[in-house]
Amino acid sequence: MALPHSTTARPPLPGPALLPPLRLSAPPQSGRIDPALLLSTVARLVASDTAVSKADLVAATGLARTTVSTAVDGLLAGGLLRLDGLRPTAGRGRPAERLALAAEGGQVLLADVGARGAHLAVTDLAQRVLAHTHVDLDVTDGPDTVLRTVETELTRLRTGSAVPARAVVIGLPGPVDNHLGIPVRPPIMPGWHAYPVTARLQQTFGCPAVLENDVNLRALGEARALPADQVPLLFVKVGTGIGGGLVTGGGSLHHGADGAAGDIGHVRVRGAPDDACVCGNVGCIEAVASAGAIARRLGGRGEVPSIADLRAMLGRGDARAVAAVREAAGLIGELVATLVHLYNPARVTIGGSLTAASDELLAGVRSVVYQRALPLATRNLVLTNSVLGEYAGVAGATVLGIERVLSAESIGLLLPAP
């Protein structure tokens, strides 16, 4: 049975300024490019602030000025770029016209879906959050019920807007196939395996849809909100389950060969009890150290507290809750120490439902990582809580959505070739 919707459980987004400026990636350099790739390259160079004038674009691409001018004129006419004032030059030359993405060029629809709730938002191409809500839902209700809620709420958030939707991005709490747009045997999501999520959303909203793992969205949002030297980044989410997301030194998500990179919830660590996991194995870190596992341990044979109850217990310093979190943090720390050796990140970010309630989880993970990992891997390591908190997934979805709008695949459908 679906839970009732709620928009009061979390603080509202404080208008367009919720998210800090998020870095958009520049396009890869290439030789001869086709017309759609030319438009995409120019748009992404402008969006990433790599090149913000025609002269900059000529220098960045190595293309003829007439070719660049034709592409810029097409993007201006198509409403994806706009003139943003003049940029002074170093010499006596005429100030160059500054280019920027046009906010009114389209909207991106975002759904960061967790096990028990979802953040839903609408942004423009300038990364401004136009509307946002949080709804309570339960992924065990199945894809039809959950996606109907997502579609209804996103449609409501767009009420009265004449700006077209250019992309929709959804994150789900389980393994996904990004290319096919389907979940792949997600342990906590019965009925979701192989469900055509992106095909459904594309049909509903009439624009490209992107499916991603929810922790990957948080990892990407966190990385793009931080200085560029804070990657590679490992994001570890501790909530109903435990998951990981990896961002490379180049600022992009690392999916691995089949999209399974970062699926750390079903790794067994030293000293973990043989608790049964929903995946069918025993001793998985998710089964013994997630917020759900901590709550079950505190409940014993009696009533199991909710994760909200657990946060409240931590907030008032309940001794049993604090002890249980410290025990879980030790196990998570063992896993993170191993991952630090394998991946050597510049930053490890701990996020999820428990981090805002208490520093016990972060302190426990830090203690084990710095004790267990070798000095070379930790001497410059930053291990901290998320700077974006529960909105990191919205930030990551914003980045993916805008970059999808500016991709050659999408931009070629929006604008005529130059």
Secondary structure, DSSP 8 states (H G I E B T S, - for coil): ------SSSS----GGGSS-----------SS--HHHHHHHHHHHHHTTS--SHHHHHHHH---HHHHHHHHHHHHHTTSEEEEEEE--SSSS--EEEEEE-GGG-EEEEEEE-SSEEEEEEEETT--EEEEEEEE--GGG-HHHHHHHHHHHHHHHTTT--S-EEEEEEEESS-EETTTTEE-S-TT-TT-TT--HHHHHHHHHSS-EEEEEHHHHHHHHHHHHS-GGG-SEEEEEESSSEEEEEE-TTSSB---SSS-TT-GGG-B-TT----B-TTS-BSBHHHHHSHHHHHHHHHTTS----HHHHHHHHHTT-HHHHHHHHHHHHHHHHHHHHHHHHH--SEEEEESTTTTT-SHHHHHHHHHHHHHS-HHHHTT-EEEE-SSGGGHHHHHHHHHHHHHHTSHHHHHHHS---
